[in-house]
Amino acid sequence: MIAHLKKPRGMRQMIGDFVETQLGQCVRLLFVSFFAILLMAVPPAMAAPYAAMVIDARTGEVLHSRNADTRLHPASLTKMMTLYVAFEAIERGEISLDTKIRVSKKAAAEIPSKLGLKAGQRIALRYLIRASAVKSANDAATAIGEAISGSEAAFARRMNRTAKALGMTKTTFKNAHGLTESGHLSTARDMTTLGRRLFYDYPEYYNLFSRRSTDAGIKSVNNTNRRMLANYRGADGIKTGYTRAAGFNLVASAERGNERIIATVFGGRSTATRNARVAELLDMGFDRAPSRVAVRKPAPPRYDNLPVETTVAGAAGKTIRLVTALKRSHRPQGRPGADPAPAADPLLLAMKEEIQDAVADANAAALEAANTQVEEQTVKVTENATVVTNASKPQARPTQVAVASIEPETVADPVVEIVSRLSSSGGRHYGINVGRYGSRHAAEKVLLKTALMEMASLDGSIRKIIQRSGGFDANFMGLTQETADLACRRLTARGTSCETLGPS
């Protein structure tokens, strides 16, 4: 009886367990279905906006674009401008590659990717440049900005000024490294423009972007773009970038034969998909670009009417403002009631004074040479004449130096060589030509501008204008072969036409 009575209770227990199990599964299924519906209703907000741009680097011609003018987060593509400004500062003599930079607490505290700089340590600028270009180190980029402009905020202002001079019309920089910050935005078009300017404006530094690894002073670092460099034929740069807000960005350049293509991608979903997309865009560029085309290098940056801020290395916080264009004459005002003097071209006045000084020096040298060749002279003064006896005949006077005329030239003008500087150093039989111009005034302006721009290699040269049937040749003479070649290389890198002239 007892066993018989327990059996129904066991059946009830089994039925209860079965019902409980089924109910639990139903509840769990309902919860899973509910959350699945919620997830399907949420849009993919984490995906960064996509933009792309492809150009023929030789001409700047656009071969493909998509959302190219949409302002997006550039991430570490920002460091291309940091490096451009650094190269510009080195070229201008504001700082050197060997300048020891003291690392600030702010720079040392930047979040990765970083080199691992310590506050207070000193490191040469060349290593900071390598770390920024190859490893994309945020601490190195901040240290560069502070060294050049005194603070990162001042450096960001200089970055924006340079961006405007390069034609990057939709870019605003807030920092030197590219970490996400409100208002720190750029476009695929502007970053493609910057990549092209790095290649043509500073070719001597461009090899940095193709190094798979490099010595950064305190350690060796690997290139963040090494996969693209290794896997795409002809790839030799330029810069990667990543933040959550930006996605995976890349400006890439590749050369095959006579063709060079630059492609930019914003908003990649991963390193692999970004690289694959950039490879497709580069292939598209090589397919669409002509095999042979004349290279049209970008014109030098125009800083007209833009304030210049720069800081001398070692003088923290001291800002020097450079003015590159005269907005008004600095001549004193005339007396009240006096007729105002006609406005004179400051360039012509400077050239006229320099030419007059040079001619005076030449005449003095000629007179001294003539006096040393006269052995003895006995002068008799009579009523009507001065008689010279017992004197050797002086040598012929050196070729007369023609004075530059500032009068308007005419068609009937003879061939005139205008020498505005004289060099007494021997063995300098080479020169360079920086173009032929339609007027003497235009040639004078180019010579003066070029001399100021390239003082290092052209110091001591002779500025000479030669009138020919097709115009006025602007030349620098009195150089050694090595100096002439160096000057031409540096001027060509800045987009100035230059041709070496051998001994005539």
Secondary structure, DSSP 8 states (H G I E B T S, - for coil): -HHHHHHHHHHHHHHHHHHHHHHHHHHHHHHHHHHHHHHHHS--TTS---EEEEEETTTTEEEEEESTT--B--GGGHHHHHHHHHHHHHHTTSS-TT-EEE--HHHHT--SS-----TT-EEEHHHHHHIIIII--HHHHHHHHHHHHSSHHHHHHHHHHHHHHTT-TT-B-S-SS----TT-BB-HHHHHHHHHHHHHH-TTTGGGGG-SEEE-SSSEEE-TTHHHHHHSTTEEEEEEEEETTTEEEEEEEEEETTEEEEEEEEEESSHHHHHHHHHHHHHHHHHHS-SS-----------TT--EEEE-TT-TT-EEEE--S-SS--S----TTS-------HHHHHHHHHHHHHHHHHHHHHHHHHHHH----EEEE-SS-EEEES----------------S---TT----EEE------SS--EEEEEEEESSHHHHHHHHHHHHHHTHHHHTT-EEEEEEETTEEEEEEEEE-HHHHHHHHHHHHHTT---EEE---
